[in-house]
Amino acid sequence: MALLTPYSKIPELNTATVLLVENEEQFQSRLADAIVQQEKDINVNVRLARKLPLPVENSETRPRIDLVVFIVNLLSERSLQAAESSLSHLGPDYFLGKLCFLVTDARCGAVPQERLLSVRRLAASHHCPVIYAEHQTEDGITMTAMRVLTILKVSAGLSPVATTALYLSTFTRCTFPSDFDED
């Protein structure tokens, strides 16, 4: 079993690839379509997976993956467990600005607060951002796609160098407030 690493392949010119990982595949394809529709300046490849590791047999033809997005539905414990177990299949290079968590149903009153806290702790421990997504409306999906595209451009090196480090540091800072560490 090989770890997924972003630097094992040469990047293609003006191209970025995002891997959307969602256990239940409820939001994944709608988000993928929105990402492709939103971006006109660069070639965006969107790959879908239920979990990691990815199949070995397609690794030669698979493009370099610039960003991994774990989609976590807070209404499903299995969704969080799949994201946690998939993390062990990523190489350490992904924890340097090439990984984020996308959370759905954060506003739902039926969501156990411990689950949201678990996602935030997981993201903080890997120094990666958490995006809260509204997946019930087309506007919400479009806004989420734009946010993922912004992170994708930075992680693929297609954003101006001067803003890249600044952007990622402000986006990942305060992912997990220090007062939660005391719990």
Secondary structure, DSSP 4 states (H G I P E B T S, - for coil): -PPB-TTSSPPPTTEEEEEEE-SS-SSHHHHHHHHHHH--SSEEEEEEESSSSPPGGGTTTSPPP-EEEEEEETT-HHHHHHHHHHHTTB-GGGGTTSEEEEEE-TT-TTS-HHHHHHHHHHHHHTT--EEEE--SSHHHHHHHHHHHHHHHHHHTT-S-HHHHHHHHHHHHTTSS-GGGTT-
